[in-house]
């Protein structure tokens, strides 16, 4: 089946260089203590889920034509850069928090089991996972000033760069899924599967981080995380409902405001962009 023609430029491939100190504090969000365990758990997942979806889309490249193939190739390179950067951070986190190593191994076994079950499922999962990632970006964008106030700037830059590119390429995996014969119900199922896997492992990793940082018995920690969960659900559930509407396309979902603007400050010559700071958000 031929690919659907897309009328937009291919995503830009950016390969940022991050310098990580060996003594990075795993609790790198001191003014928002519950955030670091959540973010670390998500980071732990990236070198497992992203190679899986990258393989899925890469295997379809020879079946794509023109603009969509160019988009998909750039998408593959973006996602490869993401999980490479997270892998380097994760080595430090696991070194400082050995309990995360066991969860990392569970993630590896899970995606070894998921991967290759069927081409149709793999494509639906990739498309659904990208929509979930876009919703995360849209939820984080207006909250960056409060979530990351006083946080480690390098770690914050990594997460926000990743989320900003999820906004930029939010439709690519969906278009590949559709061009290869994927339907509406499969897409919604892939999104649900991606959400369940992400939620489960984020919960496990967060629990391990909260125990290690001695936050597990703090009522304020759980109240804050519950508030985040409800807020995210109000972003995600409409997106999942829209996935079932005939004719819906991810490009119709409104982009966040700040992340795409910040992404344009990338300098390809130095492979850098301004590290996140509160001043960037408030200007």
C-alpha positions as CSV (number, residue, x, y, z in Angstrom):
1,X,0.0,0.0,0.0
2,X,1.4,3.4,-0.9
3,X,2.0,6.1,1.7
4,X,-0.2,9.0,2.3
5,X,1.3,12.3,1.1
6,X,2.1,14.7,3.9
7,X,2.4,18.4,3.4
8,X,4.9,19.4,6.1
9,X,8.7,19.5,6.4
10,X,10.4,16.5,7.8
11,X,11.4,16.8,11.5
12,X,14.8,18.3,12.1
13,X,17.4,15.9,13.5
14,X,19.1,17.4,16.5
15,X,21.9,15.5,18.4
16,X,22.4,17.3,21.6
17,X,25.5,16.7,23.7
18,X,24.9,16.4,27.5
19,X,27.7,16.4,30.1
20,X,26.7,14.4,33.1
21,X,28.6,14.5,36.4
22,X,29.2,11.1,38.0
23,X,27.8,12.5,41.2
24,X,24.5,13.7,39.8
25,X,21.9,13.7,42.6
26,X,19.1,11.3,41.6
27,X,16.8,13.7,43.5
28,X,17.5,16.5,41.0
29,X,14.3,18.4,41.6
30,X,14.8,19.6,45.2
31,X,12.0,22.2,45.1
32,X,9.5,19.6,43.7
33,X,10.7,16.4,45.4
34,X,8.2,13.9,43.9
35,X,9.1,14.9,40.4
36,X,12.5,13.4,40.1
37,X,11.4,9.8,41.0
38,X,8.6,10.1,38.3
39,X,11.0,11.5,35.7
40,X,13.7,9.0,36.5
41,X,11.2,6.1,36.1
42,X,10.2,7.5,32.7
43,X,13.8,7.9,31.6
44,X,14.5,4.3,32.6
45,X,11.8,3.2,30.2
46,X,13.1,5.1,27.2
47,X,16.0,2.8,26.1
48,X,13.5,0.0,26.0
49,X,10.3,1.4,24.4
50,X,12.1,3.7,21.9
51,X,14.3,1.1,20.2
52,X,11.2,-1.1,19.9
53,X,9.2,1.6,18.1
54,X,12.2,2.7,16.1
55,X,12.7,-0.9,14.7
56,X,9.0,-1.0,14.0
57,X,9.0,2.2,11.8
58,X,12.4,1.5,10.3
59,X,11.2,-1.9,9.0
60,X,8.5,-0.1,7.0
61,X,10.7,2.5,5.3
62,X,11.0,0.6,2.1
63,X,7.2,0.5,1.8
64,X,6.9,4.3,2.1
65,X,7.1,6.9,-0.6
66,X,8.2,10.6,-0.9
67,X,7.5,13.0,1.9
68,X,6.3,10.4,4.4
69,X,9.5,8.3,4.0
70,X,11.6,11.4,4.6
71,X,9.6,12.2,7.7
72,X,9.9,8.6,9.0
73,X,13.6,8.6,8.5
74,X,14.0,11.8,10.4
75,X,11.7,10.4,13.1
76,X,13.9,7.3,13.5
77,X,16.9,9.5,13.9
78,X,15.2,11.7,16.5
79,X,14.0,8.8,18.6
80,X,17.4,7.1,18.4
81,X,19.0,10.2,19.7
82,X,16.5,10.3,22.6
83,X,17.1,6.9,23.9
84,X,20.8,7.2,23.6
85,X,20.8,10.3,25.8
86,X,18.5,8.7,28.3
87,X,20.7,5.6,28.4
88,X,23.6,7.7,29.6
89,X,21.6,9.3,32.3
90,X,20.1,6.0,33.4
91,X,23.6,4.4,33.9
92,X,24.2,7.1,36.5
93,X,20.8,6.7,38.2
94,X,21.2,2.9,38.4
95,X,24.6,3.4,39.9
96,X,23.3,5.6,42.6
97,X,20.0,3.7,43.0
98,X,20.6,0.0,42.5
99,X,17.0,-0.8,43.1
100,X,16.3,0.7,39.7
101,X,18.4,-1.9,38.1
102,X,15.9,-4.7,38.8
103,X,13.1,-2.6,37.2
104,X,15.3,-1.9,34.2
105,X,15.7,-5.7,33.7
106,X,12.0,-6.2,33.9
107,X,11.5,-3.5,31.3
108,X,14.0,-5.3,29.0
109,X,12.2,-8.6,29.4
110,X,8.8,-7.0,28.8
111,X,9.8,-5.4,25.5
112,X,11.6,-8.5,24.4
113,X,8.2,-10.2,24.8
114,X,6.2,-7.4,23.2
115,X,8.4,-6.8,20.2
116,X,7.7,-8.7,17.0
117,X,4.4,-10.2,18.1
118,X,2.8,-8.9,14.9
119,X,3.5,-6.1,12.5
120,X,0.0,-4.7,12.9
121,X,0.3,-4.5,16.7
122,X,3.8,-3.0,16.6
123,X,2.7,-0.2,14.3
124,X,-0.4,0.5,16.4
125,X,1.7,0.6,19.5
126,X,4.2,3.0,17.9
127,X,1.5,5.3,16.8
128,X,-0.3,5.1,20.1
129,X,2.9,5.6,22.1
130,X,3.7,8.8,20.2
131,X,0.2,10.2,20.9
132,X,0.7,9.5,24.6
133,X,4.1,11.2,24.5
134,X,2.6,14.2,22.8
135,X,-0.1,14.5,25.5
136,X,2.7,14.3,28.2
137,X,4.4,17.2,26.4
138,X,1.2,19.3,26.3
139,X,0.6,18.7,30.0
140,X,4.1,19.6,31.0
141,X,4.5,22.7,28.8
142,X,2.4,25.2,30.9
143,X,3.8,23.7,34.1
144,X,7.5,23.9,33.4
145,X,8.0,26.9,35.6
146,X,6.6,25.2,38.7
147,X,7.7,21.6,38.0
148,X,11.3,22.4,37.3
149,X,11.9,25.4,39.4
150,X,15.4,24.9,41.1
151,X,15.9,21.6,39.2
152,X,19.2,20.4,37.7
153,X,19.4,22.3,34.4
154,X,21.0,19.5,32.3
155,X,18.5,16.9,33.3
156,X,15.6,19.3,32.7
157,X,17.0,20.2,29.3
158,X,17.1,16.5,28.3
159,X,13.5,15.9,29.3
160,X,12.1,19.1,27.7
161,X,14.1,18.6,24.5
162,X,12.7,15.1,24.2
163,X,9.2,16.3,24.8
164,X,9.6,19.2,22.4
165,X,10.5,16.8,19.6
166,X,7.5,14.6,20.5
167,X,5.4,17.7,19.6
168,X,7.3,18.2,16.4
169,X,6.8,14.6,15.1
170,X,3.5,13.9,16.7
171,X,1.8,12.6,13.5
172,X,4.6,10.6,11.9
173,X,4.1,7.2,13.5
174,X,0.4,7.5,13.0
175,X,0.8,8.3,9.3
176,X,3.1,5.3,8.9
177,X,0.6,3.1,10.7
178,X,-2.2,4.3,8.5
179,X,-0.2,4.1,5.3
180,X,0.5,0.4,6.1
181,X,-3.1,-0.4,6.5
182,X,-3.7,0.3,10.2
183,X,-7.2,1.2,11.2
184,X,-8.8,3.4,13.8
185,X,-9.6,0.6,16.4
186,X,-6.0,-0.7,16.2
187,X,-4.6,2.8,16.8
188,X,-6.8,3.2,19.9
189,X,-5.8,-0.2,21.1
190,X,-2.1,0.6,20.6
191,X,-2.5,3.8,22.6
192,X,-4.2,1.9,25.4
193,X,-1.5,-0.7,25.4
194,X,1.3,2.0,25.4
195,X,-0.4,3.9,28.3
196,X,-0.8,0.7,30.4
197,X,2.8,-0.3,30.0
198,X,4.1,3.2,30.6
199,X,1.9,3.7,33.7
200,X,2.9,0.4,35.2
201,X,6.6,0.8,34.9
202,X,6.4,4.5,35.8
203,X,4.6,3.4,39.0
204,X,7.2,0.8,39.8
205,X,10.1,3.1,39.2
206,X,8.5,5.9,41.1
207,X,7.9,3.7,44.1
208,X,11.5,2.6,44.1
209,X,12.6,6.2,43.9
210,X,10.3,7.4,46.6
211,X,11.6,4.6,48.9
212,X,15.2,5.4,48.2
213,X,14.6,9.2,48.8
214,X,12.6,8.5,51.9
215,X,9.5,10.3,50.5
216,X,7.3,7.3,50.5
217,X,5.5,8.1,53.8
218,X,5.0,11.8,53.2
219,X,1.3,12.7,52.6
220,X,2.3,15.8,50.7
221,X,4.2,13.7,48.2
222,X,1.2,11.5,47.4
223,X,-1.2,14.4,47.4
224,X,0.9,16.2,44.8
225,X,1.3,13.1,42.6
226,X,-2.4,12.4,42.8
227,X,-3.1,16.0,41.6
228,X,-0.7,15.4,38.7
229,X,-2.3,12.1,37.8
230,X,-5.8,13.7,37.6
231,X,-4.5,16.6,35.6
232,X,-2.8,14.3,33.1
233,X,-5.9,12.1,32.8
234,X,-7.9,15.2,31.8
235,X,-5.4,15.7,28.9
236,X,-5.1,12.0,27.9
237,X,-8.7,10.8,28.0
238,X,-10.0,13.3,25.4
239,X,-7.1,12.4,23.1
240,X,-7.9,8.7,23.5
241,X,-11.6,9.4,22.7
242,X,-10.7,11.4,19.7
243,X,-8.7,8.5,18.4
244,X,-11.9,6.6,17.7
245,X,-13.5,9.5,15.8
246,X,-13.6,8.8,12.1
247,X,-11.3,11.1,10.2
248,X,-9.4,12.3,13.3
249,X,-5.7,13.0,12.7
250,X,-3.1,13.8,15.5
251,X,-2.1,17.0,13.6
252,X,-5.5,18.4,14.7
253,X,-4.5,18.3,18.4
254,X,-3.4,21.8,19.5
255,X,0.4,22.1,20.1
256,X,1.7,23.5,23.4
257,X,3.1,27.0,23.3
258,X,6.5,27.2,24.8
259,X,8.3,23.9,23.8
260,X,8.1,24.4,20.0
261,X,9.5,28.0,20.4
262,X,12.4,26.8,22.6
263,X,13.2,24.0,20.2
264,X,13.9,26.6,17.4
265,X,16.9,27.8,19.5
266,X,18.9,24.7,18.7
267,X,22.4,25.4,17.2
268,X,23.4,22.6,14.8
269,X,27.0,23.8,14.7
270,X,27.6,23.4,18.4
271,X,24.9,20.7,18.9
272,X,23.5,22.7,21.8
273,X,20.5,24.8,22.8
274,X,20.0,27.1,25.7
275,X,19.8,25.0,28.9
276,X,16.4,25.3,30.5
277,X,16.1,28.0,33.1
278,X,13.1,29.8,34.7
279,X,14.1,33.0,32.8
280,X,13.5,31.3,29.5
281,X,9.9,30.4,30.5
282,X,9.2,33.8,31.9
283,X,10.5,35.9,28.9
